[in-house]
Amino acid sequence: MADHSNAGCDAGVCSRSDLALLHNLRKSTMRYISTRGGMPPKSFSEILLSGLSPDGGLAIPEAYPTITTAELTAWRALSYPALAFEILSRFVDDIPPADLRDIINRSYTAEIFGTPDITPLKTLEPGLHILGLSNGPTLAFKDIAMQLLGNLFQYQLDKTGDELNILGATSGDTGSSAEYAMRGKRGIRVFMLSPLGKMSRFQTAQMFSLQDRNIFNIAIRGVFDDCQDIVKAVSNDHAFKQAHRIGTVNSINWARIVAQVVYYFKGYFAATKTNDQQVSFAVPSGNFGNICAGHVARMMGLPIKHLILATNENDVLDEFFRTGVYRPRTTIETRHTSSPSMDISKASNFERFIFDLTGRNALQVREFWSAVEKGNAFDVSQTPLFAKIKDYGFVSGSSNHAARIVTIRDIHQRYQVLVDTHTADGLKVGLAHRETGVPLICLETALPAKFAESIQEAIGHEPERPAGFEHLEDLPQRFVVKDADVTAVKNFIDEQCGLST
Ligand SMILES: *Cc1c(COP(=O)(O)O)cnc(C)c1O
């Protein structure tokens, strides 16, 4: 909290805002530590722009804020932005509340998300729901966190007068979501590398049609791994990185997790009538960011029975929850599937859950990840940790191409609702774990319009485009083409920054 040194009430009369101030003063401060124990506690704003902690770990609250039954009751009636403020203000105590509210109100509008609900709940049948998280500018759930991140970044940079050059590599969703969130933002440039000609026409058009002067699409003559290698090489050049204020928006950013906590509450309220009910969430998972937010919501006290983790053929996480062995895959072992945003070889946010599972034992986390960083596995199956997994509500399953096509077809026939391939993986695994009397909320992570080919395969025709996306591929495109060469990319960044080398 900011320093409210004169928070007393004159003559014993307290206005409502005085009371709020006193309440905030009593609240303990929110500090962040690292999952590897090597970072002095920091405030939210101090970790906002940083990626990994200096010790290689991930930032996590010193303790999760918990909510009372009374608070949960009061929150039930709130609009999305009002709910987001209540939740975020428990994690952010070094941005004045009025500023935080303004940032949130500008991020979650009907204009940006197509509906004042932001995340509308669709009921397929009693007790079975889809939470619509994909109504943002790029038609995937990453917009929910990224839109907030864009405004938080700008707020922070306005205060310090700093600049930020976001450098990333994308094979689709994350890159375009970041570009749409950062477009037109003062002090921020986005340099996004993508493999030339390897993204779908829709994805390419979505990114390359942006004409904003602070957005730079760099198509690399190579594959996605070449793009990622260039980003790594630039990030490892500390002098260049510092001189050019290079930053990232990767999925380990804590602000992204917090933003995603909000819709677990929103979905819970929409699917229940009273707070004595429990629900389960099915979550199509890749880097463990989305479901990590569900874990945080549950730790805060949201009545979640099960967090149902769904993977595709790349089942590194399902394997862990079933067997206790976490065995990250190599790039060659990682399969290209028809739910491509879940094609991961290791799950970057997973460390946050393991930190909690070990009872916040940073030493143990360090041991586990020293194995992971050597390309090895770690195994908790013979330890008490394995039995503890169920205390955290996690269950899991995996899906594959045939299963997701059947699921898309089935859901369409039965409910006249069309889902995308990722959401289908979630539904497939979620339905396998469905329990009578426990509402099941499946998170929709993208719209079918993005994956026309698989939809065609499932139902015999292509999905409809949402309004405004009909002629996306005909729009003029703005991008440069570069060889898969670190120097070429550095030179380009340098020219745009107007710096001399
Ligand atoms: C990113 C993404 C996922 C995976 O989410 P994580 O937070 O990485 O687990 C699933 N579906 C879609 C469409 C995505 O873009």
The ligand as a Gaussian input file, in Angstrom:
#p B3LYP/6-31G(d) Opt

LIG

0 1
 C       -1.635000     -20.766000     -24.689000
 C       -2.797000     -21.628000     -25.009000
 C       -3.108000     -22.784000     -24.264000
 C       -2.235000     -23.273000     -23.128000
 O       -2.305000     -22.416000     -22.007000
 P       -1.161000     -22.454000     -20.885000
 O       -1.442000     -21.277000     -20.028000
 O        0.139000     -22.343000     -21.623000
 O       -1.296000     -23.750000     -20.167000
 C       -4.241000     -23.501000     -24.602000
 N       -5.022000     -23.133000     -25.638000
 C       -4.756000     -22.035000     -26.380000
 C       -5.643000     -21.696000     -27.522000
 C       -3.643000     -21.239000     -26.098000
 O       -3.380000     -20.156000     -26.850000

